[in-house]
Amino acid sequence: MTKEPLEEYLCYPEHSGDNQTAKRYRVLIADAHPTTRRGLIANLAVVPEVEFCGEAEDGRKAVRFARRKKPDLVITGLNFRDASGIGIVRAIRTILPKTEVLIVTCHDSLEVARIALRAGARGFLGKSDSNQELIDAVYKVRERRFYIRAKLSPILQEETERMAARNASPDFTLTRQEMVAVLARSQVKLRAHFLDILKLGSQ
């Protein structure tokens, strides 16, 4: 059987049932850019509890890997050629409700952050945020708490508190107004990504 491209060079330990592995915090990295993926791995390698269980360069592979490896956390970008990052969040949270999702993206849009949280993401960071903020976000998300990048946190605090009160249900529907706002502020290629949300989430 032909191996998938990523499977050929991934050398992360598989999940086992022993007590030592059970204490680890298993993380899957998904981003279209290899430099970003390697940067996230390098930055989080200093956290003793973190164990990387894989990485994916496209959205569908991220969902497949998550289903197979059942990580504690998926750290994902939003821009993929084959699927919407928001759709990935929704799919993972639907398939694996115990797996949290932390978004690390170049988008500063308040609308994108709000939609990501409503889709089920537990955290939202910018790629320009510091390594310490990334580590803080991982620890916070591990505690089932929301973490929003400092720039947006004051604006979204009330909303995240409401979501925490209702256990951040992953059920999510885009309104027409929200879709228009996101498409207006985001890159043109996000148009195709958002059209793929329901298709990816249903797989």
GIJOWO-V991575 format. One record per pair of residues at least 24 apart in sequence whose ideal C-beta (glycine too) atoms are under 10 Angstrom apart, sorted by the first residue. I is the first residue (numbers start at 1). J is the second residue. D is the distance in whole Angstrom. If there is no record, write none. Layout:
# GIJOWO-V991575
I/J/D ; I/J/D
This chain:
# GIJOWO-V991575
4/56/9 ; 4/61/7 ; 4/64/8 ; 4/65/9 ; 5/57/8 ; 5/61/9 ; 6/54/7 ; 6/55/7 ; 6/56/6 ; 6/57/7 ; 6/58/9 ; 6/61/7 ; 6/65/8 ; 7/54/9 ; 7/61/10 ; 7/65/9 ; 9/55/10 ; 10/52/9 ; 10/53/9 ; 10/54/6 ; 10/55/7 ; 10/56/10 ; 10/65/9 ; 10/69/10 ; 11/52/10 ; 12/41/10 ; 12/51/7 ; 12/52/5 ; 12/53/5 ; 12/54/6 ; 12/55/8 ; 12/69/9 ; 13/51/7 ; 13/52/9 ; 13/53/8 ; 14/53/8 ; 14/54/10 ; 14/68/10 ; 14/69/8 ; 15/51/9 ; 15/53/7 ; 15/68/10 ; 15/69/6 ; 15/70/7 ; 15/71/8 ; 15/72/10 ; 21/51/8 ; 23/49/7 ; 23/51/10 ; 24/48/9 ; 24/49/6 ; 24/50/7 ; 24/51/4 ; 24/52/10 ; 24/53/9 ; 24/72/8 ; 25/49/5 ; 25/50/5 ; 25/51/7 ; 25/71/9 ; 25/72/5 ; 25/73/7 ; 25/138/8 ; 25/139/9 ; 25/141/10 ; 25/142/6 ; 26/50/8 ; 26/51/5 ; 26/52/8 ; 26/53/5 ; 26/54/9 ; 26/69/7 ; 26/70/8 ; 26/71/5 ; 26/72/5 ; 26/73/7 ; 26/74/10 ; 26/99/9 ; 27/51/7 ; 27/52/6 ; 27/53/7 ; 27/54/9 ; 27/55/9 ; 27/71/6 ; 27/72/7 ; 27/73/5 ; 27/74/8 ; 27/75/6 ; 27/100/10 ; 27/102/9 ; 27/138/8 ; 27/142/10 ; 28/52/8 ; 28/53/6 ; 28/54/5 ; 28/55/7 ; 28/56/7 ; 28/62/7 ; 28/65/6 ; 28/66/6 ; 28/68/10 ; 28/69/6 ; 28/70/9 ; 28/71/4 ; 28/72/9 ; 28/73/7 ; 28/74/5 ; 28/75/7 ; 28/76/8 ; 28/92/9 ; 28/99/8 ; 28/101/10 ; 29/53/9 ; 29/54/7 ; 29/55/4 ; 29/56/7 ; 29/57/10 ; 29/62/9 ; 29/65/10 ; 29/71/9 ; 29/73/10 ; 29/74/8 ; 29/75/5 ; 29/76/8 ; 29/77/9 ; 29/104/9 ; 30/54/9 ; 30/55/7 ; 30/56/5 ; 30/57/8 ; 30/58/8 ; 30/59/7 ; 30/61/8 ; 30/62/4 ; 30/63/9 ; 30/65/8 ; 30/66/8 ; 30/74/6 ; 30/75/7 ; 30/76/4 ; 30/77/7 ; 30/80/8 ; 30/85/9 ; 30/88/7 ; 30/92/9 ; 30/101/9 ; 30/104/10 ; 31/55/8 ; 31/56/8 ; 31/57/7 ; 31/58/10 ; 31/62/9 ; 31/75/8 ; 31/76/7 ; 31/77/4 ; 31/78/9 ; 31/79/8 ; 31/80/8 ; 31/85/9 ; 31/104/7 ; 31/105/9 ; 31/127/9 ; 32/56/9 ; 32/57/6 ; 32/58/7 ; 32/59/9 ; 32/76/10 ; 32/77/6 ; 32/78/9 ; 32/79/6 ; 32/80/5 ; 32/81/7 ; 32/82/9 ; 32/85/9 ; 33/57/8 ; 33/77/8 ; 33/79/9 ; 33/106/10 ; 33/127/9 ; 36/75/10 ; 36/77/7 ; 36/104/8 ; 36/105/10 ; 36/106/9 ; 36/127/7 ; 37/75/9 ; 37/77/9 ; 39/104/10 ; 39/127/9 ; 39/131/9 ; 39/134/10 ; 40/75/6 ; 40/76/10 ; 40/77/10 ; 40/102/10 ; 40/104/7 ; 40/127/9 ; 40/131/10 ; 40/134/7 ; 41/75/10 ; 42/131/9 ; 43/130/9 ; 43/131/5 ; 43/132/9 ; 43/134/6 ; 43/135/7 ; 43/138/10 ; 44/73/10 ; 44/75/8 ; 44/131/9 ; 44/134/7 ; 44/135/7 ; 44/138/7 ; 46/131/8 ; 46/135/8 ; 47/134/10 ; 47/135/6 ; 47/138/7 ; 47/139/8 ; 47/142/10 ; 49/138/9 ; 49/139/9 ; 49/142/8 ; 50/135/9 ; 50/138/7 ; 50/142/9 ; 56/80/9 ; 56/88/10 ; 57/81/9 ; 57/82/10 ; 58/82/5 ; 58/83/7 ; 58/88/10 ; 59/83/3 ; 59/84/7 ; 59/85/7 ; 59/87/7 ; 59/88/5 ; 59/91/9 ; 59/193/8 ; 59/196/8 ; 59/200/6 ; 60/87/10 ; 60/88/9 ; 60/91/9 ; 60/196/10 ; 60/200/7 ; 60/203/8 ; 62/88/6 ; 62/91/9 ; 62/92/8 ; 62/200/10 ; 63/87/9 ; 63/88/6 ; 63/91/5 ; 63/92/6 ; 63/94/10 ; 63/95/7 ; 63/96/10 ; 63/200/7 ; 63/201/9 ; 63/203/7 ; 64/203/9 ; 65/92/10 ; 66/91/8 ; 66/92/5 ; 66/93/10 ; 66/95/7 ; 66/96/6 ; 66/99/6 ; 66/101/9 ; 67/91/9 ; 67/92/8 ; 67/95/6 ; 67/96/7 ; 67/99/10 ; 67/203/9 ; 69/96/10 ; 69/99/10 ; 70/95/10 ; 70/96/6 ; 70/98/8 ; 70/99/7 ; 71/96/8 ; 71/98/10 ; 71/99/6 ; 71/100/9 ; 71/101/10 ; 72/96/10 ; 72/98/8 ; 72/99/7 ; 72/100/7 ; 72/138/10 ; 72/141/9 ; 72/142/7 ; 73/99/7 ; 73/100/5 ; 73/101/7 ; 73/102/6 ; 73/122/8 ; 73/123/9 ; 73/137/10 ; 73/138/7 ; 73/141/6 ; 73/142/7 ; 74/99/6 ; 74/100/7 ; 74/101/5 ; 74/102/7 ; 74/103/9 ; 74/121/9 ; 75/100/10 ; 75/101/8 ; 75/102/5 ; 75/103/8 ; 75/104/6 ; 75/123/9 ; 75/125/9 ; 75/134/9 ; 75/137/9 ; 75/138/8 ; 75/141/9 ; 76/101/6 ; 76/102/8 ; 76/103/6 ; 76/104/7 ; 76/105/9 ; 76/116/10 ; 76/121/9 ; 77/103/7 ; 77/104/6 ; 77/105/5 ; 77/106/8 ; 77/107/9 ; 77/127/8 ; 78/103/6 ; 78/104/9 ; 78/105/5 ; 78/106/8 ; 78/107/6 ; 78/109/10 ; 78/112/7 ; 78/116/8 ; 78/121/10 ; 78/124/10 ; 78/186/8 ; 78/187/10 ; 78/190/8 ; 78/193/8 ; 79/105/7 ; 79/106/8 ; 79/107/8 ; 79/186/9 ; 79/187/7 ; 79/189/7 ; 79/190/7 ; 79/193/7 ; 80/189/10 ; 80/193/7 ; 80/196/9 ; 80/200/10 ; 81/189/8 ; 81/192/9 ; 81/193/9 ; 82/192/9 ; 82/193/9 ; 82/196/8 ; 82/200/9 ; 83/192/9 ; 83/193/7 ; 83/196/5 ; 83/197/8 ; 83/199/8 ; 83/200/5 ; 83/201/10 ; 83/203/10 ; 84/119/10 ; 84/190/8 ; 84/191/10 ; 84/192/8 ; 84/193/4 ; 84/194/5 ; 84/195/8 ; 84/196/5 ; 84/197/5 ; 84/198/10 ; 84/199/9 ; 84/200/7 ; 84/201/9 ; 85/112/9 ; 85/116/8 ; 85/119/9 ; 85/121/9 ; 85/190/9 ; 85/193/7 ; 85/194/10 ; 85/197/10 ; 85/200/10 ; 86/112/8 ; 86/115/6 ; 86/116/6 ; 86/118/9 ; 86/119/5 ; 86/120/9 ; 86/121/9 ; 86/172/8 ; 86/174/8 ; 86/182/9 ; 86/190/9 ; 86/193/8 ; 86/194/7 ; 86/196/9 ; 86/197/6 ; 86/200/9 ; 86/201/9 ; 87/119/8 ; 87/193/7 ; 87/194/8 ; 87/195/9 ; 87/196/6 ; 87/197/4 ; 87/198/7 ; 87/199/8 ; 87/200/4 ; 87/201/6 ; 87/202/10 ; 87/203/10 ; 88/119/9 ; 88/121/10 ; 88/193/9 ; 88/196/10 ; 88/197/9 ; 88/200/7 ; 88/201/9 ; 89/115/9 ; 89/116/6 ; 89/117/9 ; 89/118/10 ; 89/119/4 ; 89/120/5 ; 89/121/5 ; 89/122/10 ; 89/170/8 ; 89/172/9 ; 89/197/9 ; 89/200/10 ; 89/201/9 ; 90/116/10 ; 90/118/9 ; 90/119/5 ; 90/120/6 ; 90/121/9 ; 90/170/6 ; 90/171/9 ; 90/172/6 ; 90/197/7 ; 90/198/9 ; 90/200/8 ; 90/201/5 ; 90/202/10 ; 91/119/9 ; 91/120/9 ; 91/170/10 ; 91/197/9 ; 91/198/10 ; 91/199/10 ; 91/200/5 ; 91/201/5 ; 91/202/8 ; 91/203/7 ; 92/119/10 ; 92/120/8 ; 92/121/10 ; 92/170/9 ; 92/200/10 ; 92/201/9 ; 93/119/7 ; 93/120/3 ; 93/121/8 ; 93/122/9 ; 93/168/9 ; 93/169/9 ; 93/170/4 ; 93/171/9 ; 93/172/9 ; 93/201/9 ; 94/119/10 ; 94/120/8 ; 94/170/6 ; 94/171/9 ; 94/172/10 ; 94/201/6 ; 94/202/9 ; 94/203/10 ; 95/170/10 ; 95/201/9 ; 95/203/9 ; 97/169/10 ; 97/170/7 ; 98/144/10 ; 100/138/10 ; 100/141/5 ; 100/142/8 ; 100/143/10 ; 100/144/7 ; 100/145/10 ; 100/168/9 ; 101/141/8 ; 101/170/9 ; 102/134/9 ; 102/137/6 ; 102/138/7 ; 102/140/9 ; 102/141/5 ; 102/142/10 ; 102/147/7 ; 103/137/10 ; 103/149/10 ; 104/129/8 ; 104/134/7 ; 104/137/8 ; 104/149/9 ; 105/149/10 ; 106/187/9 ; 107/182/9 ; 107/185/8 ; 107/186/6 ; 107/187/8 ; 107/190/9 ; 108/149/9 ; 108/151/7 ; 108/152/8 ; 108/185/9 ; 109/152/9 ; 109/181/8 ; 109/182/7 ; 109/184/9 ; 109/185/4 ; 109/186/6 ; 109/190/10 ; 110/151/9 ; 110/152/6 ; 110/155/6 ; 110/156/7 ; 110/181/9 ; 110/185/9 ; 111/177/10 ; 111/178/6 ; 111/179/9 ; 111/180/9 ; 111/181/4 ; 111/182/5 ; 111/183/10 ; 111/184/9 ; 111/185/6 ; 111/186/8 ; 112/152/10 ; 112/178/10 ; 112/181/9 ; 112/182/6 ; 112/185/7 ; 112/186/6 ; 112/190/9 ; 113/148/7 ; 113/149/8 ; 113/151/10 ; 113/152/5 ; 113/153/10 ; 113/155/9 ; 113/156/6 ; 113/159/10 ; 114/148/10 ; 114/152/9 ; 114/155/9 ; 114/156/7 ; 114/159/7 ; 114/160/10 ; 114/178/8 ; 114/181/9 ; 114/182/9 ; 115/172/8 ; 115/174/7 ; 115/175/10 ; 115/178/6 ; 115/179/9 ; 115/181/9 ; 115/182/6 ; 115/194/9 ; 115/197/10 ; 116/148/10 ; 116/172/10 ; 117/146/7 ; 117/148/8 ; 117/156/7 ; 117/159/7 ; 117/160/7 ; 117/163/6 ; 117/168/8 ; 117/172/9 ; 118/159/9 ; 118/163/8 ; 118/168/9 ; 118/169/9 ; 118/170/9 ; 118/171/9 ; 118/172/5 ; 118/173/9 ; 118/174/9 ; 118/178/9 ; 119/170/7 ; 119/171/9 ; 119/172/5 ; 119/173/10 ; 119/174/9 ; 119/197/8 ; 119/201/9 ; 120/163/10 ; 120/168/7 ; 120/169/8 ; 120/170/3 ; 120/171/8 ; 120/172/7 ; 121/146/9 ; 121/147/10 ; 121/148/10 ; 121/168/9 ; 121/170/9 ; 122/146/6 ; 122/147/7 ; 122/148/10 ; 122/160/9 ; 122/163/10 ; 122/164/10 ; 122/168/7 ; 123/147/4 ; 123/148/7 ; 123/149/9 ; 123/160/10 ; 124/148/5 ; 124/149/6 ; 124/152/7 ; 124/153/9 ; 124/156/8 ; 124/160/10 ; 125/149/5 ; 125/150/10 ; 125/151/10 ; 125/152/10 ; 126/150/9 ; 126/151/7 ; 126/152/9 ; 144/168/8 ; 170/201/10 ; 172/197/9 ; 172/201/9 ; 173/197/10 ; 173/198/10 ; 174/198/10
